[in-house]
């Protein structure tokens, strides 16, 4: 039994759309039950966090959004929908590209990355979670993900080539994005069922975190910026726990909404 027949209420593929997140949001607003899925070969108005744009050549990336009505999960745990989406895509990407387990890391709060042999962090995918009506009876959540699939390294944009990668570049072989989608859905289904039953794979989410135990360049929405040590990503709150000498505990939690930028700090 596949996800398409077991839990998807709607699944549509588009050659070209503005944003799959916007498509799914409109479906939910019109009353579509969860889980609904929009996939596109190309987006003309794809976006990431903080108003950043996301674009890729047609069919060189897998671009999709999932829509939920997650009244079954506490409002402060809805972030886990994006977490299981990230985990499922990391597993599917490694499988399709022939990469060792753990090659694809999660860079808190919303990127999938691969760390090169020389320590460079190369962006593979971005995740954007959006919610409406948290704490009400009509809560809606949309999780969008765009992952560079069959995109050859020699075709990367010149201004991004040093900081990005694709499954094709990482694994050395062409990637069929249709097969990647099906592998993703197969990995996502059991994680969704587990989450609905109250179980979140905190170990898998924590193990893939890139920043754990490392110095990061952290810029926050209040204008502060500093190099701090990331202790861990907290699987209960979803926050990044960082060292803070001014705190009685010696640490503090940084929430996704408070962050403008997180990068590994440059070696000194």
N, C-alpha and C positions, 0 to 999 in steps of 0.2 A: 504494500500500500504506500503510495507516495503522498507527499504533502499536498499536491495539487488536488487530490481526491479526498483527503482526510480533514484538513482544516481550512483550506483556502476557500473563502466565499466568492472571490473574484480574482482572476488573473488575466492581465492584458499586456500585450507587447506592442510597443510603438516604435516606428522608425525614427521619429524625431518629436520631442516635446520641449517645452520650456524647462520644467522641473518635474521629476517624478514625485517629489514630495508634495508639490502643489496638486498634482493629479490625485494622489491618494487622499490628501486633505479634503478635496472637493467631494470625493466619494463618501468619506465618513460624514461630512456635513449634510450630504443628501440622504443619509440613513443606512449606508452600506454596513453590514455587520463585519466583525473581524473574522479571519485575518484576510486582508486584501493586498494584492501585489501588483505593482506597475513596474515594467521593465522597459528600457529604451535603448536603442542603438546609439542615440545622440541626444544631448541636452543643449539647448541654447541659452538657458538661464540657470544652470546648475550652481549650487552655492554650498559653502562650508560654514564653519563657525565665524561669528563676528563680521558677517557680510562679505567674506572672501568668496571668490568665484571658483568654480570647478569645471574644467572642460577637458575633452579628450576627442581624438578623431573617431568618426563613426565605426562602431564595432571593435574598437581597440580596447575598450574598457567595458566591464559589466556594470551597468547603472540601474539600480533598482530602489524601490521604496516599499516598505511594509506598513500597513495601517492596522491599528489595534483599538479596541475599546476595553482597556485594562482595568475595569472596575474590580477585578479579582485580586489586585495587588495593591499594597499600601502606596499612597502617593509618593512617599520618600524612597520607594524601591522601583519606581517605574523606569529609572535609569538602567535597570538590569535588562530591559528589552534591547537597548543598544549594545549592552555587554554581550548578550548571547548571540546577537547578530554578528558582532566582531569575532567572537570565538568560532562560530560556524564558518565564517568566510576564511578565517586563518586556516582552519582545518581543510576546507575545500581547496584553497589555493595551494597549500603544501601538497595535497594529493595529486592535483592536476599537473603541477609543475615538477613533481618528483623531488620535492625539497624535504630535507630532514625535519622531523617534528620539532617544533620550537624555533624554526628559522624565522617565521613571521612573528614579530613581536607587537605588542600593544603599547603605543606611546600615549600615555594619559594626556588629555582626556579623550581624544577621538581619532587617532591615526593608527593605521596598520603600517608597520615599517619593517625593513630588513637592514641589519647592520652589516656593512661590508667588512672585508678583512682588515682594512686600514682604519676601521672605527667610524667611518662615515655612516650617518643614519639616513637611509633613503626611503622616502615616502612611497608606499605602495597603494594605500587606500585611505579614504576619509569617510567618516561616519557623522551624520547629522541627525540628532534626535530633536523632535519638536512636540510639544504637548499643548492641549487646550482642556480647560475644565478640570484641572487637578483638584481632587477633594470634592467633586460634585458627582451626581449620578450619570452625567454625560461626559465622562472623561474620554479623551481621544489622544492617541499617540501615533506619531509617524516616525519611522526610522529609515533614513536613506543611507545608502552606501554606494560608493563608486570605487572600483578597484581596477587598476591598470592590468589588463589581461594580455592580449596578443598585440602588444605595442613594442616594436623593435627599438633597441637602445639608440640606433643611429637615426631614428625619427623623433626622438625626444626634442622638445623645444630647447633652443640653445640656452635660454636663461634659466631653465629648470633642470637641465641634464645632469648637473652635479649633485642634485638633491633628491632625485626621484628614481624609481625603478618600476619594473613591471614583472608579472609572473613569467613572461617570455624571457626577459633579460635575466631574471634570477635563476631560472631553471634551464635556459639554453635551448628550449624547444617551443614550437608554436602552441598556442592555447586556443581551444575551441570555447568561446564564451557561453555557448548554449550548454555544453557539458559542465562548465564551471557553475552555471546557474543550478543545474540539477544536483550537482555535488553539494552546493551550498544548501539547497532545500533539504536534502537528505540529512545533512549535519544539523540543520536548524530545528527540524521537527522534534527530535527527542529533547532538545534543550528547552523548547517552548513548553512541551508537555510537563517536563520536570518543574519548570518555573511555575506553571499553573498549579502544580501539586505542592508548591511551597519549597522546592529545592533549587538552589542556585549553586553552580559548580564554582565555588569561590577559589578552590585550589587552582583550577585551570586558568581562571582569570588572573589570579595573582602571579602564577608562574610565568605568564607571558609578558608581564609588565617590564618595559625597558628601563624605567627610571629607578627602580628599587635599589637603594643603597648607593646611588650615584649623585654627583653634584649636578644641579640643573640651574639654568638661567630662567628665573621665574618672573614674569611680568604680570601684575594684577590690575584689575579694572580701576582700583582707586589711585593708580598712578605709581605705586611702588614697584621697584624692580630690584632684584638681588640674586646673587648666587647662593643657593642653599642646598643642603643635602636632602634628597627625597628618601624617606624611610620605607614607605610602602604605599600602595593604594588600598584603601580600606574597603573590603567587600560588603560591609554593612551599609555604609553611607555613600560609597562611591567616591569619596573625597581622596585627595592626595595628602598623605601625612608627611610633613616636612619638619626638619629641626627648627627650633625657635628658642634661642637662649633666654628670651624675655618671658617665656611662659613657664609657669611653675612645673609643668610636666616635662618641659624641654622640647615639646613638639606642639604643632597646631595643624588643624585640618584646613585644606584649601578646597573649596567647592568649584565645580566646573563653571558655574556662572560668574565666579569671581576672577576668572583667568583670561588674559589676553594672549599669553604666549608661554609655552614650556618647551625648552630645548636642553639637550645635554650641554653642560658648560664646556667651553673650550679648554683643552689641556694646557697647563701652565708649566 
